[in-house]
């Protein structure tokens, strides 16, 4: 009877651990494998059409990148969209948990965000610095889109948004 109780407890603990600790890492790996585009490449969602399935939120246009800081810091640069109700850049660690959000200042024309490993803080004050808790992760840019005018301006902004390595 005690052996069954101990085995049951161990299986429950293993299940809890795998669901809340290991499972998010498997999700991140599966997403990276599925897109098979590689890391540190900024991907932009296509503009919706009548045949496009709904996105997680149909009012948003997304850009996404799966990053890897193994070879050094990354720099995300782009133009701040004018007249949009909402624009943000969210950062997620390798365990798919959110750790930071940046909402660039609407008064500025451009933004520069440097993504660094947590242990390698930089002193460059010309850029917003985000410290990643893990070497790998995801960043998502969200643009709120209300009408066709917003769609065309977002498409132009996505064309000039860059994710590049910092030597």
C-alpha positions as CSV (number, residue, x, y, z in Angstrom):
1,X,0.0,0.0,0.0
2,X,2.8,2.4,0.9
3,X,4.7,1.6,-2.3
4,X,1.6,2.5,-4.4
5,X,1.2,5.7,-2.5
6,X,4.9,6.6,-3.1
7,X,4.7,5.7,-6.8
8,X,1.5,7.7,-7.2
9,X,3.1,10.7,-5.5
10,X,6.2,10.5,-7.7
11,X,4.1,10.2,-10.8
12,X,2.0,13.2,-9.8
13,X,5.2,15.2,-9.1
14,X,6.7,14.2,-12.4
15,X,3.4,15.2,-14.2
16,X,3.3,18.5,-12.5
17,X,7.0,19.2,-13.3
18,X,6.6,18.2,-17.0
19,X,3.5,20.3,-17.5
20,X,4.6,23.5,-15.8
21,X,8.4,23.3,-16.3
22,X,9.3,21.2,-19.3
23,X,6.2,21.5,-21.5
24,X,6.8,25.2,-22.4
25,X,10.3,24.4,-23.7
26,X,8.9,21.7,-25.9
27,X,6.3,24.2,-27.3
28,X,9.1,26.7,-28.1
29,X,11.2,24.0,-29.8
30,X,8.1,22.7,-31.8
31,X,7.3,26.2,-33.0
32,X,10.9,26.8,-34.1
33,X,11.0,23.4,-35.9
34,X,7.6,24.0,-37.6
35,X,8.5,27.3,-39.1
36,X,12.0,26.0,-40.1
37,X,13.1,29.5,-41.1
38,X,15.9,29.7,-38.6
39,X,16.5,32.0,-35.8
40,X,17.0,35.8,-35.7
41,X,14.8,36.3,-38.7
42,X,11.9,38.7,-38.4
43,X,8.7,37.2,-40.0
44,X,5.8,39.4,-40.9
45,X,2.2,38.2,-41.0
46,X,0.6,38.7,-44.3
47,X,-2.1,41.2,-44.7
48,X,-5.5,39.6,-44.1
49,X,-7.8,38.7,-47.0
50,X,-11.2,37.2,-47.2
51,X,-9.6,33.7,-47.3
52,X,-7.2,34.4,-44.4
53,X,-8.1,32.5,-41.2
54,X,-8.6,34.6,-38.1
55,X,-5.4,35.5,-36.2
56,X,-5.3,35.3,-32.4
57,X,-6.8,38.8,-32.4
58,X,-8.2,40.0,-35.7
59,X,-7.6,43.6,-34.9
60,X,-3.8,43.1,-34.9
61,X,-1.1,42.6,-37.5
62,X,1.9,40.7,-36.1
63,X,5.6,40.4,-36.7
64,X,7.5,37.7,-34.9
65,X,11.1,36.5,-34.4
66,X,12.6,33.5,-32.7
67,X,15.9,34.7,-31.3
68,X,19.1,33.1,-30.2
69,X,21.7,35.2,-28.4
70,X,24.4,32.5,-28.6
71,X,26.4,34.6,-31.0
72,X,25.9,37.9,-29.4
73,X,23.4,40.7,-28.9
74,X,20.6,41.6,-31.3
75,X,19.3,45.0,-32.4
76,X,15.7,45.6,-33.4
77,X,15.2,48.8,-35.3
78,X,12.1,50.3,-37.0
79,X,9.8,53.2,-37.4
80,X,7.2,54.1,-34.8
81,X,3.8,53.9,-36.5
82,X,1.9,57.1,-36.5
83,X,-1.8,57.3,-35.7
84,X,-2.2,53.7,-34.5
85,X,-4.2,53.1,-31.3
86,X,-1.7,50.4,-30.1
87,X,1.8,49.3,-31.0
88,X,4.0,47.1,-28.7
89,X,6.9,44.7,-28.7
90,X,6.6,41.8,-26.3
91,X,9.5,39.5,-25.3
92,X,9.2,35.9,-24.2
93,X,11.8,33.6,-22.8
94,X,12.6,30.0,-24.0
95,X,10.0,28.7,-21.5
96,X,7.4,30.8,-23.4
97,X,6.8,33.1,-20.4
98,X,6.5,36.8,-20.9
99,X,9.3,38.9,-19.4
100,X,9.1,42.4,-21.0
101,X,7.1,44.7,-23.1
102,X,8.2,47.9,-24.9
103,X,5.7,50.5,-26.2
104,X,7.9,52.9,-28.2
105,X,7.3,56.6,-27.6
106,X,4.9,58.0,-30.2
107,X,6.9,61.3,-30.2
108,X,9.9,59.6,-31.7
109,X,10.1,58.6,-35.4
110,X,12.2,55.5,-34.8
111,X,13.2,53.0,-32.1
112,X,16.2,50.9,-31.4
113,X,16.0,48.0,-28.9
114,X,19.1,46.0,-28.0
115,X,18.4,42.5,-26.7
116,X,21.2,41.1,-24.5
117,X,21.8,38.1,-22.3
118,X,20.9,38.9,-18.7
119,X,24.5,38.5,-17.5
120,X,25.9,40.9,-20.3
121,X,24.3,44.2,-19.5
122,X,25.5,47.0,-21.8
123,X,26.0,50.7,-20.9
124,X,24.8,52.1,-24.3
125,X,22.3,54.8,-23.5
126,X,21.2,55.5,-27.1
127,X,19.1,52.3,-27.2
128,X,16.5,50.7,-25.1
129,X,18.1,47.6,-23.6
130,X,16.2,44.4,-22.8
131,X,17.8,41.7,-20.8
132,X,16.7,38.2,-21.8
133,X,16.5,35.7,-19.0
134,X,17.4,32.9,-21.5
135,X,19.6,32.5,-24.5
136,X,16.6,31.7,-26.8
137,X,13.2,33.2,-26.9
138,X,10.5,35.0,-29.0
139,X,9.7,38.6,-29.7
140,X,6.3,39.7,-31.1
141,X,5.5,43.1,-32.6
142,X,1.8,43.9,-32.4
143,X,0.2,46.6,-34.6
144,X,-3.5,47.5,-34.0
145,X,-5.3,47.8,-37.3
146,X,-8.7,49.5,-37.6
147,X,-9.0,50.2,-41.4
148,X,-7.4,49.8,-44.8
149,X,-5.3,53.0,-44.3
150,X,-3.7,51.4,-41.2
151,X,-3.1,48.2,-43.2
152,X,-1.0,50.0,-45.8
153,X,1.0,52.0,-43.3
154,X,1.7,48.9,-41.2
155,X,2.9,47.1,-44.3
156,X,5.4,49.9,-45.1
157,X,6.6,49.9,-41.5
158,X,7.1,46.1,-41.5
159,X,9.3,46.5,-44.6
160,X,11.8,48.8,-42.8
161,X,11.8,46.9,-39.5
162,X,15.0,45.0,-39.0
163,X,16.5,42.5,-36.5
164,X,20.3,42.3,-36.8
165,X,23.3,41.0,-35.0
166,X,25.4,43.4,-33.0
167,X,29.1,42.7,-33.4
